[in-house]
Each structure stands twice: as C-alpha cells, then as structure tokens.
C-alpha cells in the first residue's frame, strides 16, 4: 500500500519554511555564522564571571539555544522524510560537526562553572535577578549532576567527538531500516506496511505469514548490524558511566527524569507482576474471540472479527482528533487546529521516510514555540489514536515553550508522555461515548479491546523492553549488582528477547506460541537511547491516574491540567501531581493505576463478552 492509496494524505506534508526554505537557503549559513559569533562572545563575556553575571549569561545562553535548535531541528526534520538523500545527509553531518565544535570549544564551561557557584551566590541571584529566579528549577537540576561532571578539557573533547559516537550508529540504523523491503504475496512492502498487517488483518494465516516474513527480513545482515549497534551503545555508556561515577546503568536516566530509583523499581515490579497477570488474562479472552485455543505471537495485536477495519480518510481522522480535544479543552483544540492550518504535520507513508511517528517541538529565536509531527498514516483506528497521541506532544511543547522558554520547556522523558496519552484517552472517551449513544455493542467492544491492546503495548510491552534492556546493560534487575554489557551474538539476543517476553506473557503454549518473533528486538530504535522506554509505561499509568480525577475535580481539572503542561521541566513528579492529590512515591499509586486502567477495561470487555455469549 502506497501513500497515494490513503485518501487525504498526499497533500498533508509539513511546511518547514518558518525555519528555512532548503538546505541551500542563505539564511542557514548566515545563522551558522551568527551562532559561531554568539558562542565566541559568550565565552569571552562570561567565562570566570558567572558569580557577577549569571542573569545575563542565562539570557544569552538561551538565545544561543534557540538559534541552535532552529538549525538542528530543520536538518533533522528534512532528513526524517528523505533518509536516502545524500545532499541532506551530508549537510546535516557537516552542521552537526560545526555545532559540536562550537559547543565544545566555547560553551562547555558554562554548566561546569554553574555547578561550582556557592549557595550564597545563587540565593542572592534568586532574590535579586528575575532571570535567575525564573530559571531556578533548571539551575538546581543541573547542579544535581555536579558529582558526575568531568574536567572541562574532557567534557569539551566528548562534545566535539559526539557526532562520531554511538549516536552515529543509531543514525545509520534509521537509514538501514528504511531500506528494508519485504516481498509478501507478490507485493513489495516496507517495514511500516508489513507491521500494519499485524494490527489490521482479520486473517490469522495472513498475519502469521506477515510475521514470518518480518522476522526473516530482520535476520541475517540487519540483525548483525542491530546487534553491533546495541553493543556500541551499551559499551560506550558503561565506560562513560564508570568515569562519571554513576551508581548503576539507569542512574543517569532516572536523575534526568527526576524520578527516584525506588519509584522506577516499583513501576517495573508492579507492571511485571500485576500487569503481566492482566496481560495473560486478557489474551485468553482475545483467543476466545478469535476462536483459538492458543494464540500465535502474530495474533497479539489482531483486530476483533467484528471490528470495523474500513480505511479512515485522513480528513476524518483530523475531525475525530480535533473534536475530541474540543470536548475537553477549547484551549488545546485551538492549538491542535493550528497544526493543520499551519501545515505542521507530515502524514503519508513513503519508502524514504523514517518509520513510526514522532513529534518535534522547539522554541525559536524570539521565543516562538513551534511543533512538527511526523506520521506514517495508513488509515487504521490505531493510526487515528497515534495522531491524537502525537498532537498531545505538540500541545505540550507549545504550552511549555511559551511559558518556560528554551531551557525549561522540554519535560523529562517520563513526563513527556503525559499529554500524548491524555490525548489518546480524550479521543477514546469521545468515541466510546458516541458508540454508547448509538447502541452498537459490537463496535463498542471492538473499541474497548483495541484500547486494551494499545495500553498493553504502552505499559506491559514497554516494561518488557526495559527488562530486556536492563539485562543488555548487565543489570540483574536491581541496582546493587551490575556487571556491565557484554558482546552478544544474534542468537543470544534472540534468546534474551524471548525470555523477557515469556516472563510477562506466559511460557510457550500457555497463552502464546512464539514462532517467528525472535528477531523483533532488532527493529526497536529506542534501545539506542538507553532506558528511554520505561517512560512510556510511567507516562501511561500516571496519565490514567490523572484522567481518573476529572470527575472528582470537575471544572477545576482543566486549568490544573493546563498548568501541569505549562510546567515543562520545572517540577518533579511529586510537585506535578500534588495539585491532584496524587503521590507516585506510593506503590499503591502504580497498582491502582494498573487496576483502574487495564484492569477496569478488561473487566468491562469480559462483561460485554459474557453478554454476547463468547465466555
């Protein structure tokens, strides 16, 4: 299926002209020259002088960050829709080298000297300088990493060589993945199109065949390259973590997320035990609906036999998403509508395009917040939810960007998912209410089970990824013992992948058979950003708990929620949830979040299935 077959997508291409018109736009080279001059002046004006000039330094550092973000975001966005364009790739690489050199040569000193300032100096700044006072959360967060900074010479060298570190393997991975082609029933499909069959086909044999071709296509040279990429990422991280004095492989990520180790542990243990149990319970129900005693792994995301899998034109998806946001918050709906009118979305599937979906938000020079969303829209119900999800990231970026500026607008990974999951839930609730009014019980049950599938993927599947990742980095499941990564063969990674899956979904033959799925680890790009994935489960469950407060708080909820989004990275999870009378430090918070979301939906699906005579 090509992009042109999905009604309404071909014209939904983003307009990047607010950034630059092309890689040859004279403004791009002019901005690079201006950025170099700004970085050199910054070094000259503020090195060794932060105690007296911290406010002006933060102001000028913010200006540098906004211009650098404009340049880097444009090139990243251009490359994401044209991964095989040699000219774009060359320009992007050239600019990355220039930006890294400027950062290493002229800007590295800033955070190193900032963390050395005494409390008396900072307290005086908080009291007397509005810029310093506004940026207190950012300053205090940077100071959290004081024990882990290396010397200025070493930090500078690391920044300068960053275009050539493990991230370069990840960049090439995206290109290699986009080149993957699968011959399936006489048609050549890319990765996005083949995975789409697994969620949309009602034919079990077709799904099994698609899984077989997918798994086979990921084996061989691609799996070897993926294995080497994981080794490079984990190995480099282990060396640097040791030099920086991090306590364990997840220490840096947890601190960046502003989440205590104990909370991250409770999240993993709660999902592994309670979430795993609910997963096995749900997939038994799904097997009954599919008329199977045991599911194949290719059946995991299968639609219900009575689900409407009619392709949804993009205009209809747009209407569903905007109407759903409008039903909750006119403020959010206005921002969502602007993404369409200002052409901030790139929708169609294309061979040269990055797979999956993402949102990229930035604060540009002058303080304007801008947000772009990439999709690979194929017209499924899941694609509609993905649109709502990414639009949530977008409104988060706009609200926080306008409120906090370039240094504090981007929420930590674990909180980033709050607005996106909330967008999905708002859309789900809108569709659910519409179906309840219509009396269409089959469509309602199909919607509920599709939502369970999505939540399973966001919570249980992502913690499964995280458990795989922990072992990949040499952790035994706790923070007390870790051996560091080792070079694993493709066969060893296959075995590790299946082991972590069966811990959650049951042993071979209990719920699933696991044929043709042992290479699926190879196409997960998030593993190249270590311990990113648990943020999905964190955000999903946190948001489900938030969403449950809407009825209790009534009209007070919307302004509280908008304020949460505007907070950006200025608050930790305790501070964010306090206005809602929630506390993520308690184990009960996570277990109630699982029971109140997955558990409640499964109970509802079981009740409706019983009424239909399925169980």
C-alpha positions in Angstrom: 0.0 0.0 0.0 1.5 3.3 -1.1 0.8 6.8 0.3 -1.4 7.7 -2.6 -3.9 5.0 -1.8 -4.8 6.6 1.6 -7.3 9.3 0.9 -6.2 12.8 2.0 -2.6 12.1 3.0 -0.7 13.1 -0.1 -1.2 16.8 0.4 -0.5 16.6 4.2 3.2 17.4 4.1 4.8 19.8 6.6 5.9 23.3 5.7 9.4 24.0 7.2 9.7 27.4 5.7 9.4 29.1 9.1 12.8 27.5 9.6 14.5 27.5 6.2 13.4 27.0 2.6 16.0 24.5 1.7 19.5 23.2 2.7 20.9 25.8 0.4 18.9 28.7 1.9 21.4 31.5 2.5 19.7 32.1 5.9 21.0 28.8 7.1 24.7 29.6 6.5 24.1 33.1 7.9 22.6 31.7 11.1 25.5 29.3 11.4 27.9 32.3 11.2 25.8 34.3 13.7 25.7 31.3 16.1 29.5 30.9 15.9 29.9 34.6 16.8 27.4 34.4 19.6 29.2 31.3 21.1 32.6 33.1 21.0 31.2 36.2 22.6 29.6 34.1 25.3 32.9 32.5 26.2 34.7 35.9 26.2 32.0 37.7 28.2 31.1 35.1 30.9 33.9 32.5 31.5 35.1 33.0 35.1 32.4 35.7 35.7 29.2 33.8 36.4 29.1 34.9 40.1 28.6 38.5 38.9 26.8 38.0 35.6 24.7 34.9 35.9 21.4 36.5 34.8 22.9 38.0 31.6 24.7 34.7 30.9 21.4 32.7 31.1 19.7 35.2 28.8 22.5 34.9 26.2 22.8 31.1 26.6 19.0 30.9 25.9 19.5 32.9 22.7 22.2 30.5 21.6 20.0 27.6 22.4 17.1 28.9 20.4 19.2 29.6 17.3 21.0 26.2 17.6 17.6 24.5 17.9 16.3 26.2 14.8 19.2 25.0 12.7 19.4 21.4 14.1 15.6 20.8 14.0 15.3 21.9 10.4 18.0 19.5 9.3 16.7 16.7 11.4 13.2 17.1 10.1 14.3 17.3 6.5 16.3 14.1 6.8 13.5 12.2 8.5 11.4 12.5 5.4 14.2 11.9 2.9 16.6 9.4 4.6 18.3 8.4 1.3 19.1 12.0 0.1 22.9 12.2 0.1 22.9 16.0 -0.1 20.7 16.4 3.0 22.7 13.8 4.9 26.0 15.5 4.1 24.7 18.9 5.1 23.2 17.5 8.3 26.5 15.8 9.2 28.5 18.9 8.4 26.4 21.1 10.6 26.4 18.6 13.4 30.2 18.7 13.4 30.1 22.5 13.4 27.6 22.7 16.3 29.5 20.2 18.4 32.8 22.0 17.8 31.2 25.3 18.9 29.7 23.7 22.0 32.9 22.0 23.0 35.1 25.0 22.3 33.1 27.9 23.7 30.1 26.7 25.8 31.2 23.7 27.8 32.5 25.8 30.7 29.0 27.2 31.4 27.4 24.3 33.3 30.7 23.3 34.8 31.1 26.7 36.4 27.4 27.0 37.2 27.5 23.9 39.5 30.5 25.3 41.3 28.8 28.5 42.4 28.1 28.7 46.1 24.7 28.6 47.6 25.1 32.2 48.9 25.8 33.4 45.4 22.8 31.6 44.0 20.4 32.6 46.7 21.4 36.2 46.2 20.7 35.8 42.5 17.3 34.2 43.1 16.4 37.2 45.3 17.6 40.0 43.0 17.6 38.9 39.4 14.3 37.9 37.7 16.1 35.8 35.1 18.0 33.8 37.7 14.8 33.4 39.8 12.8 32.1 36.8 15.5 29.6 35.9 15.9 28.2 39.5 14.5 24.8 38.6 16.9 24.5 35.7 19.9 25.6 37.8 19.0 23.2 40.6 18.6 20.3 38.2 22.0 21.0 36.5 23.6 21.1 40.0 22.2 17.6 40.6 24.8 16.3 38.2 27.7 18.0 39.8 29.3 14.8 41.1 29.2 13.4 37.5 30.9 16.2 35.6 34.4 15.5 34.3 37.1 18.2 33.8 36.5 20.9 31.3 39.1 19.5 28.9 37.5 16.1 28.9 33.9 17.4 28.6 35.0 19.6 25.7 36.6 16.7 23.9 33.5 14.5 24.4 31.2 17.1 22.9 33.5 17.6 19.9 33.6 13.9 19.2 29.9 13.4 19.8 29.0 13.3 16.1 31.1 10.1 15.8 29.9 8.3 18.9 27.3 5.6 19.2 24.7 8.0 18.0 26.2 7.7 14.6 25.4 4.0 14.6 21.8 4.9 15.5 21.5 7.4 12.7 22.7 4.8 10.2 20.4 2.3 11.7 17.4 4.5 10.7 18.7 4.6 7.2 19.3 0.9 7.0 15.8 0.2 8.5 14.2 2.5 5.9 15.9 0.4 3.1 14.3 -2.9 4.4 11.9 -4.4 1.9 9.8 -7.5 2.3 8.4 -9.5 -0.6 4.9 -10.5 0.6 2.4 -12.3 -1.6 3.8 -10.8 -4.8 3.9 -7.2 -3.4 7.0 -5.4 -2.0 6.2 -3.8 1.4 8.3 -1.6 3.7 8.5 -2.2 7.4 5.6 0.1 8.3 3.3 -1.6 5.8 4.2 -5.1 6.9 3.7 -4.3 10.6 0.4 -2.7 9.7 -0.9 -6.0 8.5 -0.3 -7.5 12.0 -2.7 -5.0 13.5 -5.3 -4.7 10.7 -5.6 -8.1 9.1 -8.5 -10.3 10.2 -7.0 -13.3 8.5 -4.9 -15.3 11.0 -2.9 -17.1 8.3 -2.1 -13.8 6.6 -0.9 -12.3 10.0 1.2 -15.4 10.6 2.7 -15.2 7.1 3.4 -11.5 7.6 5.2 -12.2 10.9 7.3 -14.9 9.3 8.4 -12.6 6.5 9.0 -9.8 9.0 11.1 -12.0 11.3 13.1 -13.4 8.3 13.7 -9.9 6.9 15.1 -8.7 10.2 17.5 -11.6 10.4 20.8 -12.0 8.6 22.8 -8.9 7.9 20.3 -6.5 9.5 20.2 -8.4 12.8 24.0 -8.5 12.9 24.2 -4.7 12.4 21.4 -4.2 15.0 23.4 -6.4 17.5 26.6 -4.4 16.9 24.7 -1.2 17.3 23.4 -2.3 20.7 26.8 -3.4 21.8 28.3 0.0 20.8 25.6 1.9 22.6 25.8 -0.1 25.8 29.6 -0.4 25.8 30.1 3.4 25.4 27.6 4.1 28.1 29.2 1.6 30.5 32.6 3.3 30.1 31.3 6.8 30.5 29.0 5.9 33.4 32.0 4.5 35.3 34.1 7.6 34.6 31.3 9.8 35.7 30.6 7.8 38.8 27.1 6.8 38.2 25.8 4.2 40.6 24.2 1.9 38.0 23.3 1.9 34.3 19.8 3.6 35.0 21.2 6.3 37.3 21.7 9.0 34.7 18.3 8.4 33.1 16.4 8.3 36.4 18.1 11.6 37.5 17.3 13.2 34.2 13.7 12.1 34.6 13.6 13.5 38.1 12.4 10.1 39.4 13.9 8.3 42.4 15.3 4.8 41.8 12.7 3.4 44.3 9.8 4.7 42.2 11.3 3.3 39.0 11.7 -0.1 40.7 8.1 -0.1 42.0 6.9 0.7 38.4 8.8 -2.3 37.0 7.8 -4.7 39.7 4.1 -3.7 39.6 3.9 -4.0 35.9 5.8 -7.3 35.8 3.5 -8.8 38.4 0.1 -7.2 38.2 0.4 -6.1 34.5 1.8 -9.4 33.5 -1.1 -11.2 35.2 -3.7 -8.9 33.5 -2.0 -9.5 30.1 -2.3 -13.2 30.4 -6.0 -12.8 31.5 -6.7 -10.5 28.6 -5.1 -12.6 25.9 -7.1 -15.6 27.0 -10.2 -13.5 26.4 -8.9 -12.4 23.0 -8.2 -16.0 22.0 -11.9 -16.9 22.7 -13.0 -14.1 20.4 -10.6 -15.2 17.7 -11.8 -18.8 18.0 -8.3 -20.1 19.1 -7.2 -22.1 22.0 -3.6 -20.7 21.8 -2.5 -17.5 20.2 0.4 -17.1 17.9 2.5 -14.0 18.5 1.2 -12.7 15.2 -2.3 -12.6 16.8 -1.3 -10.3 19.7 -2.5 -7.1 18.0 -5.1 -8.7 15.8 -8.4 -6.8 15.4 -11.6 -8.4 16.6 -13.5 -10.3 14.0 -16.4 -7.8 14.3 -14.1 -4.7 14.3 -14.6 -2.2 11.5 -11.3 -2.1 9.7 -12.5 0.3 6.9 -9.7 2.7 6.0 -10.3 6.0 7.6 -9.5 9.0 5.4 -7.1 11.5 6.9 -9.7 14.3 7.0 -12.0 12.1 9.1 -9.1 11.3 11.4 -8.4 15.0 11.7 -12.1 15.7 12.5 -12.1 13.0 15.2 -9.0 14.3 16.9 -9.9 18.0 16.8 -13.5 17.3 18.0 -12.1 15.1 20.8 -9.8 17.7 22.0 -12.6 20.3 21.8 -14.8 18.2 24.0 -12.2 18.5 26.8 -10.4 21.8 26.3 -11.1 24.7 23.8 -7.5 25.9 24.6 -6.0 22.6 23.5 -8.3 22.4 20.5 -7.2 25.8 19.2 -3.6 24.7 19.3 -4.4 21.4 17.6 -6.3 23.1 14.8 -3.3 25.4 14.2 -1.1 22.4 13.5 -3.3 21.6 10.5 -3.8 25.1 9.2 -0.1 26.0 9.6 1.0 22.7 8.0 3.0 21.3 10.9 2.1 17.6 10.0 3.7 15.2 7.6 1.3 12.3 7.1 1.9 9.9 4.2 3.9 6.7 4.1 7.0 6.8 1.8 9.9 4.5 1.4 12.5 7.1 2.1 10.7 8.3 5.2 11.5 7.4 8.8 9.2 4.7 10.1 6.8 5.2 13.1 5.7 8.6 14.4 7.2 11.4 16.4 6.7 15.0 17.5 9.5 17.6 17.5 8.9 20.8 19.4 11.2 23.7 19.7 11.5 27.3 20.9 12.8 29.5 18.1 14.6 32.8 18.2 12.2 35.5 19.5 10.6 33.0 21.8 8.1 31.5 19.4 7.3 27.8 20.1 6.8 25.6 17.1 5.9 21.9 16.8 6.1 19.4 14.0 4.6 15.9 13.8 5.6 13.0 11.6 3.2 10.2 10.9 3.0 7.2 8.6 -0.7 7.2 8.2 -2.4 4.1 6.8 -5.9 4.8 7.8 -6.5 2.4 10.8 -8.1 3.1 14.1 -4.7 2.8 15.6 -3.4 5.5 13.3 -6.2 7.8 14.5 -5.0 7.2 18.0 -1.4 7.8 17.0 -2.4 11.1 15.5 -4.2 12.1 18.8 -1.1 10.9 20.7 1.4 13.0 18.7 -0.9 16.0 18.8 -0.7 15.8 22.6 3.0 16.0 22.4 2.6 19.1 20.2 0.3 21.0 22.5 2.6 20.2 25.4 5.5 21.6 23.5 3.6 24.8 22.6 2.2 25.5 26.1 5.5 24.7 27.9 7.6 26.5 25.2 5.6 29.7 25.6 5.6 29.5 29.4 9.2 28.4 30.2 11.4 29.3 27.3 14.2 27.2 25.6 16.0 25.9 28.7 13.0 24.6 30.7 10.2 23.8 28.2 11.1 20.2 27.4 9.6 17.8 30.0 11.7 14.8 31.1 11.1 11.7 29.0 8.8 10.1 31.6 6.5 13.2 31.8 6.6 13.8 28.0 4.1 11.0 27.6 1.5 12.7 29.9 -0.1 15.0 27.3 0.2 12.4 24.5 -1.5 9.6 26.5 -4.1 12.2 27.7 -4.8 13.0 24.0 -5.4 9.3 23.3 -7.7 9.0 26.3 -9.7 12.0 25.3 -10.2 10.6 21.8 -11.0 7.2 23.2 -13.6 8.6 25.6 -15.2 10.7 22.8 -15.5 7.7 20.5 -16.7 5.5 23.3 -19.4 7.9 24.4 -20.6 8.2 20.7 -20.8 4.4 20.4 -22.7 4.0 23.7 -25.3 6.5 22.5 -25.6 4.6 19.2 -26.2 1.2 20.9 -23.6 -0.5 18.7 -22.3 -3.1 21.2 -20.0 -4.9 18.8 -18.3 -1.7 17.7 -18.0 -0.6 21.4 -16.4 -3.9 22.4 -14.0 -3.7 19.5 -13.0 -0.1 20.5 -12.5 -1.2 24.1 -10.4 -4.2 23.2 -8.4 -2.1 20.8 -7.7 0.3 23.6 -6.6 -2.6 25.8 -4.2 -3.7 23.0 -2.8 -0.1 22.9 -2.4 0.1 26.7 -0.8 -3.4 26.8 1.7 -2.2 24.3 2.4 1.0 26.2 2.7 -0.5 29.6 3.4 -4.2 29.6 5.3 -4.4 26.3 7.4 -1.3 27.2 8.4 -2.7 30.6 9.3 -5.9 28.8 11.5 -3.8 26.6 13.0 -2.3 29.7 13.6 -5.6 31.3 15.4 -6.8 28.1 17.4 -3.5 28.2 18.4 -3.9 31.9 19.9 -7.3 31.1 21.5 -6.0 28.0 23.4 -3.5 30.1 24.4 -6.1 32.7 21.8 -5.5 35.4 20.3 -8.4 37.3 17.0 -6.5 38.0 18.3 -4.5 40.9 20.6 -1.5 41.3 23.0 -3.3 43.6 24.7 -5.7 41.2 25.6 -5.0 37.6 28.3 -6.5 35.5 28.4 -4.2 32.5 27.4 -5.2 29.0 28.9 -8.0 27.0 29.1 -8.6 23.3 26.2 -10.9 22.5 25.6 -12.8 19.3 22.3 -12.5 17.4 21.3 -15.9 18.8 22.0 -14.8 22.4 19.9 -11.6 21.9 17.1 -13.7 20.4 17.1 -15.9 23.5 17.2 -12.9 25.8 14.3 -11.4 23.9 12.1 -14.5 24.2 13.0 -14.9 27.9 11.8 -11.4 28.8 8.6 -11.8 26.7 7.7 -15.1 28.4 8.1 -13.7 31.8 5.2 -11.3 31.1 3.1 -13.2 28.5 3.5 -16.8 29.7 5.6 -19.8 28.8 5.5 -21.4 25.4 2.0 -22.7 24.7 0.4 -21.3 27.8 -1.1 -18.2 26.1 1.1 -17.8 23.0 3.4 -19.7 20.8 6.5 -17.7 19.9 7.4 -18.8 16.5 8.8 -16.2 14.1 9.3 -13.5 16.6 12.8 -14.0 18.0 14.4 -11.2 15.8 11.9 -8.5 16.7 14.3 -6.8 19.1 16.3 -5.8 16.0 14.0 -3.0 14.8 13.4 -1.2 18.1 15.3 2.1 17.8 14.5 3.3 21.3 17.2 0.9 22.6 19.7 3.3 21.2 18.6 5.9 23.9 19.3 3.7 27.0 16.4 3.3 29.4 14.1 5.6 27.4 11.3 3.0 27.1 10.1 2.8 30.7 9.0 6.4 30.3 6.1 5.2 28.2 4.7 3.0 30.9 5.4 5.7 33.5 3.5 8.2 31.4 0.6 6.0 30.6 -0.1 5.0 34.2 0.5 8.5 35.6 -1.9 9.9 33.0 -4.5 7.2 33.7 -4.4 8.2 37.3 -4.7 11.9 36.3 -7.6 11.2 33.9 -9.5 9.4 36.7 -9.5 12.7 38.7 -11.6 14.6 36.0 -14.9 13.7 37.5 -13.8 14.4 41.1 -12.3 17.8 40.3 -15.0 18.8 37.8 -14.4 22.3 36.3 -11.2 22.7 38.3 -9.5 19.9 36.4 -8.8 21.7 33.1 -6.9 24.7 34.5 -4.9 22.4 36.7 -4.0 20.1 33.8 -3.0 23.1 31.5 -0.8 24.3 34.3 0.8 20.9 34.5 1.6 21.1 30.8 3.0 24.6 31.1 5.4 23.5 33.8 7.7 21.9 31.3 10.7 20.6 33.2 10.4 22.9 36.2 8.8 20.3 38.5 9.4 16.8 39.6 6.7 14.1 39.7 5.8 14.8 43.3 5.3 18.5 42.6 3.4 17.9 39.4 0.9 15.5 41.0 0.4 17.4 44.3 -2.4 19.7 43.0 -4.4 16.5 42.1 -3.8 14.9 45.5 -1.7 12.0 43.9 1.6 10.7 45.0 3.7 8.5 42.7 6.1 7.5 45.5 3.5 5.1 46.9 3.3 1.6 45.5 -0.4 1.8 45.7 -0.4 4.6 43.1 1.0 2.3 40.4 -1.1 -0.7 41.3 -4.2 1.4 41.4 -3.2 2.9 38.1 -2.9 -0.5 36.5 -6.1 -1.8 38.1 -8.0 1.3 37.2 -6.9 1.4 33.6 -6.1 -2.1 32.3 -8.0 -3.9 35.0 -11.2 -1.9 34.6 -11.1 -2.2 30.8 -10.6 -5.9 30.9 -13.4 -6.4 33.3 -15.7 -4.3 31.0 -14.6 -6.4 28.0 -15.2 -9.6 29.9 -18.7 -8.4 30.9 -19.6 -7.5 27.4 -18.2 -10.7 26.0 -20.2 -12.7 28.5 -23.4 -10.9 27.4 -22.5 -11.8 23.8 -22.1 -15.4 24.8 -18.4 -15.6 24.0 -17.4 -16.6 27.6 
